[in-house]
Amino acid sequence: MKKRKLLEKILAGSKNIRFAEATALAEAFGFRLDRINGSHHIFLHPDIPELINLQDVKGKVKSYQLKQLINMIEQHNLQMED
């Protein structure tokens, strides 16, 4: 799925998002995978001191973690990289 369409799907309220889609979206906004600790995939952004944690649970991402990612994107006014 294209990243812009995925973002629209998430903003429309869909909670049925695959883990791979969520990680691709995070990377599209400049986040980079820093480390993996068990099921926790820790992403960092070079311009933001906070980190984001995404977990793969049966191929899906936890909805509260997806909300945290979207809130961080909006709070820091991040733009999608092409």
SULNORMO-V491468 format. One record per pair of residues at least 24 apart in sequence whose ideal C-beta (glycine too) atoms are under 6 Angstrom apart, sorted by the first residue. I is the first residue (numbers start at 0). J is the second residue. Records with the same first field share a line. If there is no record, write none. Layout:
# SULNORMO-V491468
I: J / J
This chain:
# SULNORMO-V491468
2: 27
14: 62
16: 60 / 65
17: 58
18: 55 / 58 / 60
21: 53 / 60 / 65
25: 68
27: 79 / 80
28: 72 / 77 / 79
29: 80
47: 75
